[in-house]
Amino acid sequence: MYQFNKLKDTVMSYFETNTSPGPFNEIDHLTSKNIDYINDFQYGVNIFLKRNVRNNFTTGIEFSPSPMFFRGSFGGRLLNDSTTVDLSVDNSHDLEVEVNSQLAKNVTSKVYANSNLNKMGTNRPDMVGTICYQTPRYFSELKMTNKNDGLVGISHLQSVARNIAVGFEAYYKASQKSGGGSLAARYQGFRGKQPFQVCSTYNVMGDLSISFFTSLMPAFIDLATRYTLNTNNLQSMFEIGSNIDFHVKVGQRHVPISLVLRTSSTFVHSARFQFNLPYASVSVGTVISNKKPSFGLTLSL
């Protein structure tokens, strides 16, 4: 059953006990969880069922009636829990396989493959491979893929002080003999007892991003803002999102509820309620774009 991330755990403990800067692509994850969740919004009705089979194996089912979608999954831990394997197949015969391994004390790897069962033998699968090296001071990542004629990339995020992390990512596409990259910096601190974060990124496409995150009331309310400017055409966008956690008493039971609100200068708005029931979790949300609302209901069992 899906468990909500409490601000007390995901914010306060992150600032107070985290000893690694984390991967470069998650440098702004505190802001991202309040703003970018809209990119993974589940439209329509979606039902998830996941069960443990023995100690090291799980099975799952994902179902959506309109449009009709069905996916079955299976996962397990192998080799003394140092490797996990997850497989899934949907009603379009798309097969996905993901293998995560602990190669050494500070080294992990992930291999992802996707292929259509009807085209196996004629088309090569899309594959992505990642190797990560993590220490208390830095996080380095090497990624390779054969998608879109192949790509290789590297990223690094370094703690240069207790509250400051800086990093970069670079990639190269051999088929086009071209590449790109980006730079980023992050500062984390406290306003009294309230944690806050300031983060900035800049890439070769000219996109400059500055974000701010703070916990207004620890374990209850947080606020995130982001300003993005393309320095080439001067187009800009402002986004703001907030997460509110509270409880509602139903009979003798306290039901935890999480409300996420998000809006932007491009007039894309969204709201999402999530709450836990004794044997299920429910998420109800809406996205309004071009003055047209869309709705989603997700039930996790």
N, C-alpha and C positions, 0 to 999 in steps of 0.2 A: 504494500500500500504506500502510496506517495506520502512523503513526510515533508511538511513545510519547513523552509529554512528560517529559523528565528533570527531576528536582528541581533539579539543578544549573543548568538553563536557566530553568525556570519560577519558581524561588524566588530563588536567589542573584542571578541577573542582573536580576530584577525589582526587587529592593531596591536594587541597586547602580547600575543604569543607567537605570531608568525615569524619564522626565522629565515624564510626563503622569499625572494622577490617574486617568484612564480614565473610562468611563461610569458614571453613578450606579448603574445596575442591576447592575454588576459590582464594586461597592465591596467586597464580601465574597467575591470569587471564589476566593481561596486556601482559605478554609474550605469554600466551596461544592463545590469539586471533590472533596473527601473525604467529604462528607455528602450532597449533593443529587444525586449521580450516580444514586442509586436511583430518582429520578423519571423518568429516561430509560432505565431498565433494559430490555434487549431480551430478552423471554421466548421460549422455544422455540428453534428453529434458524433462524438468519439468515445469509444469504450475501451478501456485497457484492463486486462486481467493478467496477473502475474502470480505464480505459485512456486514455492520451493519443492524440489524433488530430491529427497534425501538431504545430505548436508551441503554438497558442493554443486548442485545443479538446479537450474530454474527453467520454467517454461512460461511462455507468455502469449497472449492473443490481443491483437489490436483490430477493432472493427469500427467502420463508419458506414451507415446505410445510404447516405446521399452526398456525393456519388458513392457507389458501392466500392468499398475498400476493405480488404482483409489481409492481415499479416500474422503469421505464426513465428514464434521465436524460441530459441533454445540456447541456454548458456551454461557454462560450467568452469570449474577451477581444476587445473591439472598441475602435475609436477610440483607437489608440495605447496600448492597455492601460489606458485610463482608465475603461473600463466593462466589467463582467462580466455575463453573462446566463446564468442557469441555469433549465432547464425540466425537469419530470418529469411522468410520467403513470403511474398505477397501474392494476391490473386492475378497480378500481371506477370507472374513467374520471374520477378526480379529477386535474385539471390544476393544477400549481403553477408559478408563474413568479416569479423573483426577479432584480431588476436592481440592481446596485451601481455607483455612479458617483463619480468624483472630480470635483466641480464646480469647485473652486478649490484653492488651496494648502492651506488648513486645513478645507475644507468637503467633506463626503461625503454621499451620499444613498443610501437603499435603498427600493425599492418592491417589495412582495410582493403577489401576487394568487393567489387560489385559487377554482376553480370546477369544477363537474361538467360534463363535455362533453355529457351527455344533457340538461342543464337550461340550457345556454347559449342566450340569447335570451329566456328566460322569467324566470330569476333573475339578479340582478346578482351579480358575483363579490365575494367578500370581499377587501378590500384594506387594506393597511397601508403608510403612507408615513412615512419617517423622514429628517430632516435633522440632521446633526451638525456642530458646530464645535469644533475641538480646538486647544489651544495648550499650551505647556509648563506653564502655570499652571492651566488649567481645561478642562473638557469639558462642552459644552452640547448638549442634544438636544431636538428638537421632533418629536412623533409624532402622527399622525392615522390614524383608521380608521373604516370604515363598518360594522364588525361590531357586533352588538348595538345597533343604532340609532345608532351613531356615538359617537366619543370623541376628545377632543383632550387631549394631555398635554405637559408640559415638565419637563425635569430639568436639574440643574446640579450639578457636583462641582468644588470649588475647593480648590487647595492653598494653605493659609494659612500653612504653614511647611514646612520640608523634609520632616518626618516626619508632618505632620498634614494631613488633608483633611476638609472638611465639605461637605455638599450637601443638596439637597432635590429632591423631585418633586411635581408637582401635576397633577391631571387634572380634566376637566369633561365631563359627559354631558348634552348639551342636551335630549334627549328626556325625561329625568327631572329636569332642572334641579337636578342634584346633582353633587357633586365629592368629591375627597379628596386625600390627599397623605401624604407621609412625610418624615422628617428622618433624617440619618445622619452619623456621624463615624467617622474611622478614624485609628489611630496605628500607624506602622511603625517598627521599630528593631532593634537587635541586642543579644543577651545574649552578650557576648564576641564570638565569630564566628558565633553562631547567630541567624538572623533570626527575628523574631516580629511578629505583628500582633494588634491589639485593635480590634474594630469593634462599633458599636452602632447600631441602627436603631429608629425608633418611627413608627407610622402612626396615622391617625385612627381606625382600628378598635380601637385600644388595645393593639396587639401590640408589645411591647418585646422586642428581641433583643440579646443580648450574646454575642459570639463571640471565640475566641482561637485563633490559629494559630502554630505554631512548627516549625522544622526541628530535630529532635533530633540527627540526623547528616546534615550537608549532603550532598546527592546520593544519600542512601540512605533515610532515614526522616523522615517529618513527621507531625505530630499536630494535629488540629483538634477543637475543642469548641464547642458552641453551646447557650445557654440562652434559651428563649423563654417569655415570660409575657404572658398577656392581662390587662391591668390592670382590665378590666371584670368578668370572671367568675373571675379568679385561677387559671385553668387554665394549667398550665405543662408544658414538655417539655424534656428534656435529651438532646442528641445528641453522639456522639463518633465520629470517623473517623480512620483512619490509612492512609498510603500507604507501602509498603515496596518499594524497588527493589533487585534483586540479579541476579546472573548464575549460570547453571548450565552447566558444561562438558559438552558432549555430543560425544564424539570429540575432534576438533581445533577444534570451534567453541564459542564462548561464546554462550549464548542468554540475552538480557536478559528478565527477568521482572518484572512489576509486580503486587503484591498489595495490594488495597484492602479494608479491613475497616471495617464500620460497624455501630453499634448505637444504641439509644435507650431512654428511659424508657418508651416505649409498646410495647416489646418487638418492634420491627421491626428485624430483623438482616439483614445482607447481607455477602457476600464475593465478590470478583471477581479471577480470575487473568487476566493478559494477558501474552502472550509472542510474540516475533517469530521466524518461521522464514525461511529464505532467500527464499521467494517468497510468503509469506503472513503474516498476523498472526491470532492466535487469542485469543478472549476467552471464558472460562468462568466463570459466576457463579450465585449463588443468592440468593434473597430469602425470608426466613422471616417471615411475618405471621400472627398468630393461630395460631401453632404449626403453620402449614401451609407447607411449603417449595415454592418454584417455582424452575425452573432455566432457564438460557439459555446458548446456544452461538452465538457469532458468529465467522464466518470472513471475513476481508477479504483479497482477492486483488489 
